[in-house]
């Protein structure tokens, strides 16, 4: 064996050895996190076993009755792998003494001993170097070594906790009925053949010679898993592979034993690709190592079995970071409700089938993101529905309605794959005309009411459905008892406006997901949650497939739904949506300006009016049919100029806008943002506390360099009316300053006065972003020439903007794009 990599680990937070097993659990359950060529892994079975010490299993120098009995349990080595055939073959014998006894030890050369000072995790003493005639040398059956010691029990429980928390997904196609029995049978035969057939493998498993083996046999954690590679034409290996994972917690090792079938269909361990991850400790620090059993025979397929250098480099580096991460970030399991193998195959098929949509995408959005995201969502739904049909014993494809379908690509894919359905959105998209009549897309606004029910639909879909997201479980529950739903929440909406946070300990995204789950449960659904593999940060979906009540209780459950809806507005004895201190803050974001629902009389009037119109809840506002431009481009020109001048005055340390004669500045004297006195900050409108904070942080006395200011510092200067107006635009103040590219440069949340001398230097490099194009040259007045106290830093011949009306050129009409036949 050989060590292909070792990393020292700085355990500043005393997380080891528990952190090591948490990192191993990630590689065991979600290998695709590190190896991007894998689709995932399925945990088939788990059980505990024991392995006797190598000394106790080593044969005596002289033959005897005990030795002959032990030899009858072992079988001779057959080729490069340990083979398991029929039960009759398991009774072959191996010579109890003689030169052939050590034949297996020469397979992979001498064993490599760890460096000096290394010990096991638990500190167990290693095996004695020699074997005396007084020692017991009989081969022990696996079932005869029961009763694991108590040492390392807590670490074993920590290592097994992730496996117990997540049950593997099972499908009925091509899998054994009892994988736990398979694991027991495989391990039983493998352990019996270790000493007589492969004593060097037993030493590899138990770290013999490393002074780390326990005196008594101890408990091992065995896991049978299936590693699923991605289905891609670029990878030679596409079939899943099984392997046994042996976790030895007291010794701090986890060994991966890959399995393969021989010509006769018998499983065998692929000895050439056995590797081990090992945790060791010296008096000064911890180490993580990767060891290969037979490095000279390692067979890499580029996917399931990567190169040895990758194991000792990339994988080892990730494990070292994971095991000492101070903040335990949750690694959510993806695709936990569907078959990972089936998903991988179908996703590649649909990706090839619809990849041409990227080239003809007529929308302004990113085609690669939206096309491949919708392909992934469609693959997930198709597998989910396929397994649902198998569970229910039906063959008819499920029907669906996509509420808020957007570009309609998801509807197009699902319809093409044989599912009848339609999509509804408040605005028509350009790409709708490309789908053809087979894809049914409707331009219509949906207001939750008795008129917007879909009793004929099996599933309702909400893919980034914005304000309809919390309503989809309600609409599904009231459409029919057999209607199900799938939602992929993105923007945070409540039933009648923006969602308001109530818990600071959770992220806003996590709290919103919990809210949608609460809505589904209030509507009577068994809620399930899964994480998709899509190019988005919002990729957690919520599914309601079944009800918590029988059909006869529909009327009573619907009354509880109504009560829950009204409770979100503070009606029917329910409290307001937001706590009292936050109600005022939330009301500014709410479209109707009132988040809490008002007084009881006013609420009763609103409810009566809503019921008269057939609405379920007053205050709901669907999206506008015409999408408003909210990138500050539609703001009045005088308002934009006022904000630009105000921010520039702060950066240039001017108390008011100068009206002096414009001129061209000189390179040496030009002011690109100078020192600001504490008194000037106060005159500009900054508060006393902020001025003192800036002064304390500067550590330069009463003057402060302000070549740049943060967006928060700039916002402090603007009045409340200006901030409220900018708040309704996407990006707010930052977007306005970015749009004023001639004057400002916004980098990493800080605002700078743009120096056009540097811009001209950047234009010399072809990879740099260039300034105004030749079509826009001298078509706008230079802001610095007009407003800067030192004028423009560039001479008129070099500045791309006009120094006065006499230099203005009429703008050229944009060139028409050539039509691609």
Residue pairs with C-beta under 8 A, 6 or more apart in sequence:
1 108
1 111
1 112
1 204
1 291
1 292
1 293
1 294
1 295
2 112
2 291
2 292
2 295
3 112
3 289
3 290
3 291
3 312
4 290
4 291
4 292
4 295
4 308
4 309
4 311
4 312
5 289
5 290
5 311
5 312
5 313
5 316
6 287
6 288
6 289
6 290
6 312
6 316
7 287
7 288
7 289
7 316
7 317
7 319
7 320
8 285
8 286
8 287
9 16
9 285
9 286
9 287
9 288
9 320
9 323
9 324
10 285
10 324
11 19
11 285
11 286
11 324
12 324
12 326
13 324
13 326
15 323
15 324
15 325
15 326
16 279
16 286
16 323
16 324
17 121
17 155
17 252
17 279
18 155
18 158
19 322
19 323
19 324
19 325
20 252
20 279
20 288
20 319
20 323
21 155
21 158
21 159
21 247
21 249
22 158
22 162
22 322
22 323
22 328
23 318
23 319
23 322
23 323
24 159
24 247
24 254
24 277
24 319
25 159
25 161
25 162
25 163
26 33
26 34
26 322
26 331
27 33
27 34
27 277
27 315
27 319
28 41
28 43
28 162
28 163
28 223
28 225
28 245
28 254
29 41
29 43
29 162
29 163
29 166
29 333
30 40
30 41
30 331
30 333
30 334
31 38
31 40
31 41
31 227
32 38
32 39
32 40
32 41
33 318
33 331
34 314
34 315
34 318
35 303
35 306
35 315
37 229
37 230
37 232
37 235
37 302
37 303
37 306
38 227
38 228
38 229
38 230
38 303
38 304
39 228
39 229
39 230
39 231
39 340
39 341
39 343
39 344
40 228
40 334
40 335
40 340
40 344
41 225
41 226
41 227
41 228
41 340
42 168
42 169
42 225
42 226
42 228
42 240
42 340
42 341
43 163
43 166
43 167
43 168
43 223
43 224
43 225
44 168
44 175
44 179
44 182
44 183
44 224
44 225
44 226
44 242
45 179
45 180
45 182
45 183
45 223
45 224
46 160
46 163
46 164
46 180
46 183
46 221
46 222
46 223
46 224
47 180
47 183
47 184
47 222
48 148
48 219
48 220
48 221
48 222
49 142
49 187
49 191
49 219
49 220
49 222
50 142
50 145
50 146
50 148
50 217
50 218
50 219
50 220
51 145
51 191
51 194
51 202
51 205
51 206
51 217
51 220
52 140
52 145
52 217
53 127
53 206
53 213
53 214
53 215
53 216
53 217
54 127
54 195
54 199
54 202
54 203
54 206
54 208
54 213
55 127
55 128
55 131
55 135
56 135
56 136
56 137
56 138
56 140
57 70
57 137
57 139
57 140
57 194
57 195
57 199
57 202
58 131
58 137
58 195
58 199
59 67
59 70
59 71
59 96
59 97
59 101
59 137
59 195
59 196
60 66
60 67
60 96
60 97
60 133
60 137
61 97
61 133
62 97
62 133
63 96
63 97
66 136
66 137
66 138
67 96
67 97
67 137
67 138
68 96
69 138
69 139
70 96
70 137
70 138
70 139
71 93
71 94
71 95
71 96
71 139
71 196
72 91
72 93
73 139
73 141
73 192
74 93
74 94
74 139
74 192
74 193
74 195
74 196
74 197
75 89
75 90
75 91
75 92
75 93
75 94
75 192
75 193
75 196
75 197
76 92
76 93
76 94
76 196
76 197
77 103
77 104
77 193
77 197
77 198
78 197
80 271
80 272
80 297
81 260
81 262
81 268
81 269
81 270
81 271
82 190
82 193
82 197
82 198
82 201
82 268
82 269
82 271
83 262
83 266
83 268
84 90
84 185
84 186
84 189
84 190
84 266
84 267
84 268
85 264
85 266
90 189
90 192
94 100
94 101
94 196
94 197
95 101
101 196
102 199
104 197
104 198
104 199
104 200
104 201
105 199
105 200
107 198
107 200
107 271
107 294
108 200
108 293
108 294
108 296
108 297
111 200
111 203
111 204
111 208
111 209
112 291
113 209
113 210
114 210
114 280
115 282
117 282
117 283
118 210
118 211
118 212
118 280
118 281
118 282
118 287
119 211
119 212
119 280
119 281
119 282
120 126
120 207
120 210
120 211
120 212
120 213
120 250
120 251
120 252
120 280
121 152
121 155
121 212
121 249
121 250
121 251
121 252
121 279
121 280
121 281
122 151
122 152
122 155
122 214
122 250
122 251
122 252
124 151
124 212
124 213
124 214
124 215
124 250
124 251
125 211
125 213
125 214
125 215
126 207
126 208
126 209
126 210
126 211
126 212
126 213
127 206
127 208
127 209
127 213
131 137
139 192
139 195
139 196
141 192
142 187
142 188
142 191
142 192
143 188
145 217
148 217
148 218
148 219
149 214
149 216
149 218
149 219
151 214
151 218
151 250
152 218
152 249
152 250
155 249
155 250
156 219
156 221
156 247
156 249
159 221
159 247
159 249
160 221
160 247
163 221
163 223
166 333
166 336
169 336
169 337
169 338
169 339
169 340
171 339
171 342
171 387
172 390
176 182
179 224
182 224
183 222
183 224
183 244
186 224
186 244
186 259
186 267
187 222
187 244
190 244
190 257
190 269
194 201
194 202
194 205
195 202
198 271
201 271
201 274
201 293
202 208
203 209
204 255
204 274
204 276
204 291
204 293
205 246
205 248
205 253
205 255
206 213
206 248
206 251
207 213
207 248
207 251
207 253
207 278
210 280
212 251
212 252
212 280
213 251
214 250
214 251
218 248
218 250
219 249
220 246
220 247
220 248
221 246
221 247
221 249
222 244
222 245
222 246
222 247
223 244
223 245
223 247
224 242
224 243
224 244
224 245
225 242
225 243
225 245
226 240
226 241
226 242
226 341
227 240
227 241
227 242
227 243
227 304
228 240
228 340
228 341
228 344
229 235
229 237
229 238
229 239
229 240
229 241
229 303
229 304
229 344
230 303
230 344
230 348
231 238
231 344
231 345
231 347
231 348
232 238
232 348
235 302
235 303
236 301
236 302
236 303
237 301
237 302
237 303
237 304
240 341
241 258
241 259
241 260
241 304
242 258
242 259
242 267
243 256
243 257
243 258
243 259
244 256
244 257
244 259
244 269
245 254
245 255
245 256
245 257
246 253
246 254
246 255
246 256
246 257
247 253
247 254
248 254
248 255
252 278
252 279
252 280
253 276
253 277
253 278
253 279
254 276
254 277
255 274
255 275
255 276
256 274
256 275
256 276
257 269
257 270
257 274
258 269
258 270
258 273
258 274
258 304
258 305
259 267
259 268
259 269
259 270
260 267
260 268
260 270
261 267
261 268
262 268
270 299
271 293
271 294
271 297
272 293
272 294
272 297
272 298
272 299
273 298
273 299
273 305
274 292
274 293
274 294
275 290
275 291
275 292
275 293
275 311
276 290
276 291
276 293
277 288
277 289
277 290
277 319
278 288
278 289
278 290
278 291
279 286
279 287
279 288
280 286
280 287
280 288
280 289
281 287
288 316
288 319
288 320
288 323
289 316
290 311
290 312
290 315
290 316
292 298
292 308
292 311
295 308
298 305
298 308
299 305
300 306
300 307
300 308
306 315
332 531
332 540
333 531
334 530
334 531
334 532
334 533
335 343
335 380
335 530
335 531
335 532
335 533
336 530
336 531
337 384
337 528
337 530
337 543
338 380
338 383
338 384
338 387
338 530
339 383
339 387
342 383
342 386
343 379
343 380
343 383
346 379
346 382
346 383
347 375
347 376
347 379
350 375
350 378
350 379
350 413
350 417
351 372
351 375
354 371
354 375
354 409
354 413
355 371
357 367
357 371
357 409
358 367
358 368
358 371
359 367
360 434
361 367
361 370
361 371
361 431
362 430
362 431
362 434
363 370
363 407
363 429
363 430
363 431
365 407
369 535
369 536
370 407
370 409
371 409
372 534
372 535
373 534
373 535
373 536
374 407
374 409
374 410
374 413
374 463
375 413
376 532
376 533
376 534
377 410
377 463
377 488
377 532
377 534
378 410
378 413
378 414
378 417
380 532
380 541
381 414
381 459
381 461
381 486
382 414
382 417
382 419
384 486
384 543
385 397
385 398
385 419
385 459
388 398
388 545
389 395
389 396
389 397
389 398
397 418
397 419
397 420
398 419
398 458
398 459
399 419
399 420
399 421
399 456
399 457
399 458
399 459
400 414
400 419
400 420
400 421
400 457
400 458
400 459
400 460
400 461
401 421
401 422
401 423
401 424
401 454
401 457
401 459
401 460
401 461
402 408
402 410
402 411
402 421
402 422
402 423
402 424
402 461
402 462
402 463
403 424
403 446
403 460
403 461
403 462
403 465
403 468
403 472
403 475
404 424
404 425
404 426
404 446
404 462
404 463
404 464
404 465
404 466
404 468
405 411
405 423
405 424
405 425
405 441
405 461
405 463
406 425
406 429
406 463
406 464
407 429
407 431
407 432
408 423
408 425
408 429
408 431
408 432
408 435
408 439
408 441
409 431
410 423
410 461
410 463
411 421
411 422
411 423
411 439
411 440
411 441
412 435
412 439
414 421
415 421
415 438
415 439
415 440
416 438
416 439
421 440
421 457
422 440
422 441
422 442
423 439
423 440
423 441
423 442
424 441
424 442
424 444
424 446
425 441
425 442
425 443
425 444
426 443
426 444
426 445
426 446
426 622
426 623
426 624
426 625
427 443
427 623
427 625
427 626
427 627
428 441
428 443
432 439
432 441
435 441
445 622
445 623
445 625
446 452
446 468
446 622
447 615
447 620
447 622
448 468
448 471
448 474
448 475
448 615
448 616
448 617
448 620
449 613
449 614
449 615
449 616
450 614
450 616
451 614
452 475
453 475
453 478
453 479
454 460
454 475
454 479
454 483
455 479
455 480
455 483
457 479
457 483
458 482
458 483
458 484
459 483
459 484
459 485
459 486
460 472
460 475
460 476
460 479
460 483
460 484
460 485
460 486
461 485
461 486
461 487
462 468
462 469
462 472
462 485
462 486
462 487
462 488
462 489
463 488
464 488
464 489
464 490
464 491
464 538
465 472
465 487
466 490
466 491
466 493
466 623
467 491
467 493
467 620
467 621
467 622
467 623
468 493
469 487
469 489
469 490
469 491
469 493
469 516
470 493
470 494
470 495
470 515
470 516
470 519
471 495
471 620
472 485
472 487
473 485
473 487
473 516
473 519
473 520
473 523
473 525
473 544
474 519
474 523
474 561
474 565
474 616
475 485
476 483
476 484
476 485
476 523
476 525
476 544
477 483
477 523
477 524
477 525
477 557
477 558
477 561
478 558
478 561
481 547
481 551
481 554
484 543
484 544
484 545
484 546
485 520
485 525
485 543
485 544
486 541
486 542
486 543
487 516
487 541
487 542
487 543
488 532
488 538
488 539
488 540
488 541
489 512
489 513
489 516
489 538
489 540
489 542
490 536
490 538
492 498
492 499
492 508
492 512
493 499
494 500
494 515
494 568
494 577
495 565
495 568
495 569
495 617
495 619
495 620
496 568
496 569
496 590
496 592
496 617
496 618
496 619
496 620
496 621
497 589
497 590
497 591
497 592
497 595
497 619
497 621
498 586
498 589
498 590
499 512
499 515
500 577
500 578
500 582
500 586
500 595
501 508
501 511
501 582
502 511
502 578
502 579
502 582
503 511
506 514
509 538
509 540
513 529
513 540
513 542
516 542
517 527
517 529
517 542
519 564
520 527
520 542
520 544
521 527
521 548
522 560
522 561
522 564
523 544
523 557
523 561
523 564
524 547
524 548
524 549
524 557
524 561
525 544
525 545
525 546
525 547
525 548
526 544
526 545
526 546
526 547
526 548
527 542
527 543
527 544
528 542
528 543
528 544
528 545
529 540
529 541
529 542
529 543
530 540
530 541
530 543
531 539
531 540
531 541
532 539
532 540
532 541
533 539
549 557
562 572
562 616
563 572
563 574
564 574
565 616
565 617
566 572
566 574
566 607
566 617
567 573
567 574
567 575
568 574
568 577
568 617
569 576
569 577
569 596
569 597
569 603
569 617
569 618
569 619
570 576
570 577
570 596
570 597
570 603
571 597
571 603
571 607
576 583
576 595
576 596
576 597
577 586
577 595
577 596
578 585
578 586
578 595
578 596
583 595
583 596
586 595
587 593
587 594
587 595
587 596
588 724
588 727
591 621
592 619
592 621
597 603
597 606
598 606
606 618
606 619
607 618
609 618
610 616
610 617
610 618
628 634
630 728
630 729
630 730
631 729
631 730
631 731
631 735
631 739
632 640
632 726
632 729
632 731
632 735
632 736
632 739
633 739
635 725
635 729
635 736
639 725
640 736
640 739
640 740
643 718
643 722
643 726
643 733
643 736
644 736
644 737
644 740
644 743
644 744
644 783
645 657
645 787
646 717
646 718
647 714
647 717
647 737
647 744
647 751
648 654
648 743
648 744
648 753
648 787
648 788
649 655
649 656
649 657
649 684
650 684
650 706
650 709
650 714
650 717
651 673
651 706
651 707
651 708
651 709
651 751
651 752
651 753
652 671
652 673
652 674
652 753
652 788
652 789
653 673
653 674
653 675
653 676
653 677
653 680
653 706
654 789
655 680
655 683
655 684
657 787
658 787
658 789
660 789
662 785
662 786
662 791
662 803
662 804
663 785
663 790
663 791
664 785
664 791
664 792
664 794
664 795
664 796
664 803
665 784
665 788
665 790
665 791
665 792
665 793
666 790
667 757
667 793
669 790
670 790
670 791
670 793
671 788
671 789
671 790
672 707
672 753
672 755
672 793
673 705
673 706
673 707
673 708
673 752
673 753
674 705
674 706
675 703
675 704
675 705
675 706
676 703
676 704
676 705
676 706
677 702
677 703
677 704
678 691
678 695
678 702
678 704
681 690
681 691
681 694
681 704
682 688
682 691
684 717
685 716
685 717
685 719
686 694
686 713
686 716
686 717
687 716
690 713
690 716
694 704
694 713
695 702
695 704
698 704
698 705
707 752
707 753
708 750
708 751
708 752
709 750
709 751
710 749
710 750
710 751
711 733
711 734
711 737
711 746
711 749
711 750
711 751
714 733
714 737
714 751
715 723
715 733
718 726
718 733
723 732
723 733
726 732
726 733
726 736
729 735
729 736
731 738
734 746
734 749
737 744
737 746
737 751
738 744
738 746
741 754
742 754
742 780
742 782
742 783
742 801
743 753
743 754
743 783
743 784
744 751
744 752
744 753
744 754
745 751
745 752
745 753
745 754
746 752
755 793
756 771
756 784
756 792
756 793
756 794
756 799
756 800
757 793
757 794
759 771
760 771
760 794
760 798
762 768
762 769
762 770
763 770
763 771
771 800
772 800
772 801
775 811
775 812
775 814
776 800
776 811
777 800
777 809
778 800
778 801
778 802
778 807
778 808
778 809
779 802
779 808
779 809
779 810
779 811
779 812
780 801
780 802
780 808
781 801
781 802
781 804
781 805
781 808
782 792
782 799
782 801
782 802
782 803
783 801
784 791
784 792
784 793
785 791
785 792
785 799
785 801
785 802
785 803
785 804
792 799
792 801
792 803
796 803
796 807
802 808
802 809
